[in-house]
Amino acid sequence: MKRFVKYGLAAMCSVAVMSTAVAQNAPPTPEQQAQQAVETRQALFKLMNFSFAPLAAMLRNRIQFDAALAQKAAERVEFLAPMISDVFQQDTREFKNLKTQARDGIWGSKAEFDAKTQDMIKAAQALTAAAKTGDRAATLKAAGAVGKACGSCHDSFRNE
Ligand code: HEC
């Protein structure tokens, strides 16, 4: 009897542990997955914005041109740009309660969205090349082109 109580309790405990584990590892619902995808892509853009900020400030004459800072910023933007395609792999159109500015056209007019992403990648590569020369005018011109690539995609694919 004692034995039964002992093993019975142990068994009950392990069932309790297992069900906790199952609850914690429960796969996210499709909507939760979509929300995570939204957060990931927004995080990428926050980081792109943060990386580009010194160049944007130089373009607006808010800070002095600094070749080393410009090159660092350019390299970061160039590194992040190809990730745009990756973070939009998941089509989240069917979920209407997400906090997102992404337009349905990203998936509906995918060729156009991919072209805008390619424009961004090329502009970022050209910016790094220009920044490496240390030439102020060429770097700022290329930074302006990157800013246009950001804006052009937003005009077509991002809601206000
Ligand atoms: C190919 C298209 C595309 C390009 C290029 C692009 N963006 Fe965006 N961006 C988007 C879309 C779409 C969203 C909305 C994402 C969402 O809310 O799900 C967005 C969102 C953002 C956000 C808001 C992020 C947040 O906090 O939710 C910022 C900031 C941003 N972009 C900055 C930039 C900057 C800076 C560049 C250029 C260096 C850039 N983007 C280039 C499509 C683009």
Boltz pocket constraint, residues with backbone or C-beta under 6 A from the ligand:
constraints:
  - pocket:
      binder: B
      contacts: [[A, 38], [A, 41], [A, 42], [A, 43], [A, 45], [A, 46], [A, 48], [A, 49], [A, 52], [A, 77], [A, 84], [A, 99], [A, 100], [A, 101], [A, 102], [A, 103], [A, 106], [A, 113], [A, 116], [A, 117], [A, 120], [A, 146], [A, 147], [A, 149], [A, 150], [A, 151], [A, 153], [A, 154], [A, 157], [A, 158]]
      max_distance: 6.0
